[in-house]
């Protein structure tokens, strides 16, 4: 077995939700996690800043830790920087994160899916291309969640509760849907699964919450199994 570690990074604690899924899928692997908390949250930074931080962290993980695979455990960083990282490190398998719109469209019974994400993610060309590719499969109601990732980063429970309530309420109102019409909710930021209990309570038991942890971990497994030069 290749004993080199897997590198994982995010702007803060959000990527721990991805790391948890990776450990469940690949328990035998070693991991190096970088929380770029001094620059969190990426979703409220300009793309140039996110790109610069992503390049710096990838360089650190490759040169200092000799990683064999990189997981960009942030939707915003994936959208802004993953193609540049793949150009800079062509021999390194790199897994990114994108909001789980595809599985949400498959699981939804009503064809109405809510999406909670940062403005940076929702505005990115990568997300807009994904959304456009699925327009005939479901109706997606998009809700930017300013401040929620930062509140989760700071573990500010009153702010988490207040913001989560505001955005769940705004999701239904903004979608022009009656309450209860949305039956599937995509957690489009890796921070949001850390507030899953609050979001589920507000959305109601009939709404299925989906995040990107399991698909990312499964893709990491596939790339490792593919072997050098085949990923």
Order of alpha helices (4+ residues) and beta strands (2+ residues): beta-alpha-beta-alpha-beta-alpha-beta-alpha-beta-alpha-alpha-beta-alpha-alpha-beta-alpha-beta-alpha
